[in-house]
């Protein structure tokens, strides 16, 4: 059934004319610097229109997570095959190599200190790279020791959530270290020369709170990509909150474009589903987003209307291979 975009816009969120003008200005900056293009991505954890991505994730902790952040509580680990040691990871990799897999995301639950204990599987990374895989990793809030180990292993890219509010760190992520912990982790990762893909979770605390500061924090670092995801109340089981207004999300995307005009920016796979998804995708495209995971047919139609050059990738949207 064809979606009625105008009707959905009225029901989900009105975009005022002033904001629509700012959207256009952001798009002009993006298209001037990167061309009128959109790259659609399908990560390996998902099947879309009968196709599966070629970039699976594994969990070094299985379905277990000590930290139990309130927006996830370990649920995002459940679809990931466990790889608790290098032998298990290499066994998966040998199978995946025959399936045409291009890379692997190393992930897992966090310790109570906020980092992902990747140590048992890092010895496998050199062999994985010999096999031709691109390797990225969720480090969580890495210590200097973990950052060194990840860099020494040869991990190609690390993903980290950048939170800009102390209360959100404490109340949602169950971490007392606050923004200082985020900055220490970023320092450690960049000091080791790692390619860092920062993620900003819009609405992590159920509202906009710290996202603009997160953008400010990143000014200190030589980032090459900027990722946005949006809180999914259904996943977080926050039945008492509604999805973040799309106008609020757009304002973050626009501010990110103004602050980082020369950085490719991506709308990641974690965002509310249903009609909200379609509206957000359309407006993100209109704002000049460069990459988008888990595209819809509505997004493709809008990209065509905007005259964008469309390409499709089957990896995580932070990856460039």
C-alpha positions in Angstrom: 0.0 0.0 0.0 1.4 3.4 -1.0 2.1 5.7 2.0 0.4 9.1 2.1 3.3 11.3 3.2 1.3 14.4 3.7 -1.2 12.6 6.0 1.7 11.0 8.0 3.3 14.4 8.4 0.2 15.8 9.9 -0.2 12.9 12.3 3.4 12.5 13.4 4.9 16.0 13.5 4.4 19.3 11.8 7.6 20.8 10.4 7.4 24.6 10.5 8.4 26.7 7.5 11.4 28.1 9.4 12.8 24.7 10.1 12.1 23.6 6.5 14.3 26.5 5.3 17.1 25.4 7.6 16.7 21.9 6.2 17.3 23.3 2.8 20.3 25.2 3.9 21.9 22.1 5.4 21.2 20.2 2.2 22.9 22.9 0.2 26.0 22.6 2.3 26.0 18.8 2.1 25.5 18.6 -1.7 28.0 21.3 -2.3 30.7 19.3 -0.4 29.7 15.8 -1.3 27.5 16.0 -4.4 23.9 15.1 -4.6 24.4 11.5 -3.5 22.9 9.0 -1.0 24.5 5.8 0.1 22.0 3.2 1.5 23.4 0.6 3.8 22.2 -2.8 4.9 24.1 -4.2 7.9 24.5 -7.9 8.3 22.1 -8.3 11.2 19.1 -7.4 9.1 17.1 -8.7 6.1 15.5 -6.1 3.8 13.5 -6.8 0.7 14.8 -10.3 0.7 18.4 -9.4 1.0 20.7 -9.8 4.0 23.7 -7.5 4.7 27.2 -8.7 4.4 28.5 -7.4 7.7 27.4 -9.5 10.7 28.0 -8.6 14.3 29.2 -11.0 17.0 29.1 -10.7 20.8 32.1 -11.6 22.9 29.8 -11.9 25.9 26.9 -13.8 24.2 23.6 -12.4 25.5 25.1 -11.2 28.8 25.7 -7.6 29.8 26.7 -6.4 33.2 25.9 -2.8 32.7 22.2 -3.2 31.7 21.7 0.3 30.3 18.1 1.3 30.5 17.7 1.9 26.7 18.8 -1.6 25.8 19.2 -4.0 28.8 21.1 -6.4 26.6 18.3 -6.9 24.1 20.4 -5.8 21.1 22.8 -8.6 21.8 20.3 -11.4 21.3 20.4 -11.6 17.5 24.3 -11.7 17.5 26.0 -15.1 17.4 28.3 -15.5 20.4 32.1 -15.5 19.9 33.5 -15.7 23.3 37.1 -16.5 22.2 39.2 -16.4 19.1 38.5 -20.0 18.1 34.8 -19.4 18.0 35.2 -16.2 16.1 37.5 -17.8 13.5 35.0 -20.7 13.1 32.3 -18.2 12.2 34.6 -16.3 9.9 35.5 -19.3 7.9 31.8 -20.0 7.3 31.1 -16.4 6.5 34.0 -16.2 4.0 32.2 -18.7 1.8 29.0 -16.7 2.1 30.6 -13.5 0.7 30.7 -11.6 4.0 32.8 -8.4 3.7 33.4 -7.6 7.3 32.6 -8.2 11.0 31.5 -6.0 13.8 33.0 -7.1 17.1 30.5 -6.3 19.9 29.2 -7.5 23.2 27.8 -6.4 26.5 29.6 -3.9 28.7 31.3 -4.4 32.0 30.1 -2.3 34.9 32.8 0.1 34.1 31.3 0.8 30.7 33.7 -0.9 28.2 33.2 -4.0 26.1 35.7 -6.8 27.1 37.0 -7.6 23.7 40.3 -9.1 24.9 39.4 -12.8 24.3 38.7 -12.2 20.5 41.4 -9.6 19.6 44.0 -12.3 18.9 41.9 -13.4 16.0 41.9 -10.0 14.3 45.1 -10.3 12.3 43.9 -13.6 10.9 40.5 -12.1 10.0 42.3 -9.3 8.1 44.4 -11.9 6.3 41.1 -13.5 5.2 40.1 -10.2 3.7 37.6 -9.0 6.3 37.2 -5.4 7.4 36.9 -5.3 11.2 35.1 -2.8 13.3 34.4 -2.9 17.0 32.1 -1.5 19.7 34.6 -0.6 22.4 32.2 1.1 24.8 34.0 3.6 27.0 37.5 2.2 26.4 40.3 2.4 28.9 43.8 3.3 27.6 44.7 -0.4 28.0 41.8 -1.5 25.8 42.4 1.2 23.2 46.1 0.0 22.9 45.0 -3.6 22.6 42.4 -2.8 19.9 44.9 -0.7 17.9 47.7 -3.4 18.3 45.3 -6.1 16.9 44.7 -4.0 13.8 40.9 -3.2 14.2 40.0 -0.9 11.3 37.3 1.1 13.0 35.8 1.6 16.4 32.3 2.7 17.3 31.5 4.7 20.4 28.4 6.5 21.8 29.1 10.1 22.6 26.8 11.3 25.4 27.0 14.9 26.4 25.1 14.9 29.7 26.2 13.7 33.2 22.7 12.8 34.3 22.0 10.8 31.2 25.2 8.9 31.7 24.2 8.1 35.3 20.4 7.6 34.9 20.3 5.7 31.5 23.8 4.2 31.1 24.3 3.4 34.8 27.7 5.1 34.8 28.9 7.6 37.3 31.9 8.8 35.3 29.8 11.3 33.4 30.9 13.2 30.3 34.5 13.0 31.6 34.4 9.3 31.0 33.3 9.8 27.4 36.1 12.3 26.8 38.8 10.1 28.4 37.7 7.2 26.2 37.8 9.4 23.1 41.2 10.6 24.1 42.4 7.0 24.5 41.0 5.9 21.1 42.3 8.8 19.2 45.7 8.7 20.9 46.2 5.2 19.6 45.5 6.4 16.0 42.2 4.5 15.7 39.5 5.4 13.1 36.7 6.4 15.4 33.0 6.5 14.3 31.2 8.5 17.0 27.5 7.8 17.4 25.1 10.3 18.9 21.9 8.8 20.3 19.2 11.4 19.8 16.7 11.4 22.7 18.6 8.9 24.8 17.1 10.3 28.0 13.6 10.5 26.5 14.2 14.1 25.4 16.8 16.3 23.9 19.4 16.6 26.7 23.1 16.7 26.0 23.0 16.0 22.2 24.2 19.5 21.4 27.0 19.2 23.9 28.0 15.9 22.4 28.5 17.7 19.1 30.6 20.3 20.8 32.7 17.6 22.5 33.6 16.1 19.1 35.2 19.4 18.0 38.4 18.4 19.8 38.9 15.3 17.7 39.8 14.6 14.0 36.6 12.7 13.1 35.9 11.5 9.6 32.3 10.3 10.0 29.4 11.3 12.2 26.6 8.8 13.0 23.1 9.5 14.4 20.7 7.1 15.9 17.4 7.8 17.5 16.0 6.3 20.7 13.6 3.4 20.1 11.1 3.4 23.0 9.9 0.0 22.1 13.3 -1.5 22.4 14.0 0.4 25.6 10.5 -0.6 26.9 9.9 3.0 27.8 6.2 2.9 27.5 5.8 6.2 29.3 7.6 8.2 26.6 6.8 9.0 22.9 9.3 9.0 20.1 11.4 12.1 20.0 9.7 14.8 17.8 11.0 14.7 14.3 11.6 18.4 14.4 13.9 17.9 17.4 15.9 15.2 15.5 16.1 17.5 12.4 17.5 20.3 14.5 20.3 18.0 15.7 21.1 16.9 12.1 21.2 20.5 10.9 23.4 21.6 13.8 25.8 18.7 13.0 25.9 19.8 9.4 26.7 23.4 10.3 29.4 22.3 12.8 31.0 19.7 10.5 30.3 20.7 6.9 33.1 18.5 5.6 32.2 15.3 7.4 30.0 12.6 6.0 27.0 12.1 8.2 24.8 9.0 8.5 21.4 8.1 9.9 22.0 4.7 11.5 19.8 1.6 11.8 18.6 2.3 15.4 15.6 4.5 15.0 11.8 4.1 15.6 9.9 2.0 13.1 6.4 2.5 11.6 5.3 5.8 10.0 7.8 7.8 12.1 10.5 6.0 10.2 9.2 7.1 6.8 8.8 10.8 7.8 12.3 10.9 9.4 13.9 9.3 6.4 12.3 11.8 4.0 13.4 14.8 6.0 16.9 13.5 6.7 17.3 13.1 2.9 16.0 16.6 2.4 18.5 17.8 5.0 21.4 16.3 3.0 22.2 13.2 5.0 25.0 11.3 3.2 24.3 7.8 4.4 21.3 5.9 5.7 20.9 2.4 7.0 17.8 0.3 6.5 16.2 2.4 3.8 12.6 2.1 2.9 10.8 2.3 -0.4 9.6 5.7 0.6 13.2 6.8 1.1 14.2 5.6 -2.3 11.2 7.4 -3.9 12.2 10.6 -2.1 15.9 10.3 -3.1 14.8 9.9 -6.7 12.5 13.0 -6.5 15.5 15.0 -5.1 17.6 13.9 -8.0 20.2 12.1 -5.8 22.6 9.5 -7.2 21.7 6.4 -5.2 24.1 3.6 -4.3 23.7 0.5 -2.1 26.1 -1.0 0.3 25.7 -4.1 2.4 27.8 -3.2 5.5 27.4 -1.0 8.6 26.8 2.6 7.6 30.0 3.8 9.3 32.1 1.6 7.0 33.7 2.7 3.7 34.8 -0.3 1.7 
